[in-house]
Amino acid sequence: MKRYLLPLVIFLVLAGFLAVGLNRDPHEVPSPLVNKPAPAFKLPRLDAPEQMMSTQDLRGQVWLLNVWASWCVACRQEHPLLVELAKTGTVKVYGLNYKDKREDALGLLRKSGDPYVTSLSDTEGLVGIDYGVYGVPETFVIDKQGVIRHKQIGPITPESLRDTLLPLVAQLEAS
């Protein structure tokens, strides 16, 4: 009987971990960067590679950093919503073009509209790694002091925009 007890205990522990994991929302992966300063970067602009932009250039404003790529199907799904958001002027949206070819990225923006104040080129994906990007798209809400206040994994939806992102932006703008 004792011989079966250890495997049974191991099985029950593993089943418990599986049950907990299956009840979690995959879009709510905790980020250790939330409520910490956004990692510094200095990257070339996608549309003008000779011009650089850094996190210091963005201080003093609430902004969204949307990590995207032309090869990403989910990015194309959220793109029209970002274009509409940009038209409202509610919050400035900056793009981080992730592991993409410049020509392909510019082609997508020409074809589908450009919601970004500017888009930065992260061809090697190093800034994405600094931000803990699991995959594209991901969007970060960054406050006036340069602190990450929220991380959205996966495409922005009308519901996530209405219920989470815009209320948080309004709260950060007021403070």
C-alpha positions as CSV (number, residue, x, y, z in Angstrom):
1,M,0.0,0.0,0.0
2,K,2.8,2.5,0.9
3,R,4.3,1.9,-2.5
4,Y,1.3,3.5,-4.2
5,L,1.1,6.4,-1.7
6,L,4.0,8.5,-3.1
7,P,2.8,8.4,-6.8
8,L,-0.7,9.2,-5.7
9,V,0.5,12.3,-3.7
10,I,2.6,13.5,-6.7
11,F,-0.4,13.0,-9.0
12,L,-2.7,15.0,-6.8
13,V,-0.2,17.8,-6.5
14,L,0.2,18.0,-10.3
15,A,-3.6,17.8,-10.8
16,G,-4.0,20.7,-8.4
17,F,-1.5,22.8,-10.3
18,L,-3.2,21.9,-13.6
19,A,-6.6,22.9,-12.2
20,V,-5.4,26.3,-11.0
21,G,-3.7,26.9,-14.3
22,L,-6.7,26.1,-16.3
23,N,-8.8,28.6,-14.4
24,R,-6.6,31.5,-15.2
25,D,-7.1,34.0,-18.0
26,P,-4.1,33.8,-20.4
27,H,-4.5,37.5,-21.1
28,E,-3.8,38.3,-17.5
29,V,-0.2,37.1,-17.2
30,P,1.3,39.2,-14.3
31,S,4.1,41.5,-15.4
32,P,6.9,42.3,-13.0
33,L,7.3,45.6,-14.8
34,V,3.9,47.0,-13.8
35,N,4.4,49.9,-11.3
36,K,8.1,50.1,-12.2
37,P,9.9,52.5,-14.5
38,A,9.7,51.6,-18.1
39,P,12.9,50.2,-19.4
40,A,14.9,52.9,-21.2
41,F,15.5,52.7,-24.9
42,K,16.9,54.8,-27.8
43,L,15.6,53.5,-31.1
44,P,15.4,54.7,-34.7
45,R,12.1,55.9,-36.0
46,L,10.5,53.5,-38.5
47,D,9.7,56.2,-41.0
48,A,13.0,58.1,-40.6
49,P,15.7,55.6,-39.4
50,E,18.3,58.4,-39.1
51,Q,16.2,60.0,-36.3
52,M,16.4,58.5,-32.9
53,M,13.8,58.6,-30.1
54,S,14.2,57.7,-26.4
55,T,12.0,57.2,-23.4
56,Q,13.3,60.6,-22.2
57,D,11.5,62.2,-25.1
58,L,8.2,60.8,-23.9
59,R,8.4,62.0,-20.2
60,G,5.6,64.3,-19.0
61,Q,2.8,62.7,-20.9
62,V,0.6,59.6,-20.5
63,W,1.1,57.3,-23.5
64,L,0.6,53.9,-24.9
65,L,3.3,51.7,-26.3
66,N,1.8,49.3,-28.7
67,V,4.2,46.4,-29.7
68,W,3.2,45.2,-33.2
69,A,4.5,43.6,-36.4
70,S,3.3,43.4,-40.0
71,W,3.5,39.6,-39.9
72,C,1.2,39.4,-36.8
73,V,-2.4,38.5,-37.6
74,A,-3.7,39.7,-34.2
75,C,-2.0,43.0,-34.8
76,R,-3.9,43.4,-38.0
77,Q,-7.2,42.6,-36.1
78,E,-6.6,45.4,-33.5
79,H,-5.2,47.9,-36.0
80,P,-8.6,49.5,-37.0
81,L,-9.3,50.1,-33.4
82,L,-6.0,51.8,-32.9
83,V,-6.6,54.0,-35.9
84,E,-10.0,55.0,-34.4
85,L,-8.4,55.7,-31.0
86,A,-5.7,57.9,-32.6
87,K,-8.4,60.0,-34.3
88,T,-10.0,60.8,-31.0
89,G,-6.7,62.3,-29.6
90,T,-7.5,60.8,-26.2
91,V,-4.0,59.4,-25.7
92,K,-0.8,59.4,-27.7
93,V,0.0,55.9,-29.1
94,Y,3.6,55.1,-30.0
95,G,4.4,51.9,-31.9
96,L,7.2,49.5,-31.3
97,N,7.7,47.6,-34.5
98,Y,9.0,44.2,-33.3
99,K,11.3,41.9,-35.3
100,D,9.9,43.1,-38.6
101,K,11.2,44.2,-42.0
102,R,11.0,48.0,-42.3
103,E,9.5,47.8,-45.8
104,D,6.8,45.4,-44.7
105,A,5.9,47.5,-41.7
106,L,5.7,50.8,-43.7
107,G,3.6,49.0,-46.3
108,L,1.1,47.9,-43.7
109,L,0.8,51.5,-42.2
110,R,0.4,53.0,-45.7
111,K,-2.3,50.4,-46.6
112,S,-4.2,50.3,-43.3
113,G,-3.6,53.7,-41.7
114,D,-1.0,54.9,-39.2
115,P,-2.4,55.2,-35.7
116,Y,1.0,56.0,-34.2
117,V,2.5,59.4,-33.3
118,T,5.6,57.6,-34.4
119,S,6.7,54.0,-34.6
120,L,10.1,52.8,-33.5
121,S,12.1,50.0,-35.1
122,D,13.1,47.1,-32.8
123,T,14.4,44.8,-35.5
124,E,16.5,42.6,-33.2
125,G,13.7,42.5,-30.5
126,L,16.0,43.6,-27.7
127,V,13.7,46.4,-26.4
128,G,10.8,43.9,-26.6
129,I,12.8,41.6,-24.4
130,D,13.5,44.4,-21.9
131,Y,9.7,45.0,-21.7
132,G,9.0,41.3,-21.2
133,V,7.1,40.9,-24.5
134,Y,5.7,37.4,-24.8
135,G,4.4,38.0,-28.3
136,V,2.7,40.6,-30.3
137,P,0.5,42.5,-29.9
138,E,1.1,43.8,-26.5
139,T,0.3,47.3,-25.2
140,F,1.7,49.2,-22.2
141,V,0.1,52.2,-20.5
142,I,2.9,54.5,-19.3
143,D,2.4,57.5,-17.0
144,K,3.9,61.0,-17.0
145,Q,6.8,59.9,-14.8
146,G,7.7,57.0,-17.2
147,V,6.2,54.2,-15.0
148,I,4.4,51.3,-16.6
149,R,0.9,51.2,-15.1
150,H,-0.7,48.4,-17.2
151,K,0.2,45.7,-19.6
152,Q,-2.3,44.4,-22.1
153,I,-1.4,41.0,-23.6
154,G,-3.0,40.3,-26.9
155,P,-5.0,42.5,-29.1
156,I,-6.9,45.5,-27.7
157,T,-10.6,44.9,-28.0
158,P,-13.4,47.5,-27.8
159,E,-14.2,46.1,-24.3
160,S,-10.6,46.3,-23.0
161,L,-10.3,49.8,-24.4
162,R,-13.6,51.0,-22.8
163,D,-13.3,49.1,-19.5
164,T,-9.6,49.2,-18.7
165,L,-7.3,51.3,-20.9
166,L,-9.3,54.5,-21.3
167,P,-10.4,54.8,-17.6
168,L,-6.8,54.2,-16.6
169,V,-5.5,56.9,-19.0
170,A,-8.1,59.4,-17.7
171,Q,-7.1,58.6,-14.1
172,L,-3.4,59.1,-15.0
173,E,-4.0,62.3,-16.9
174,A,-5.9,63.8,-13.9
175,S,-3.1,63.0,-11.5
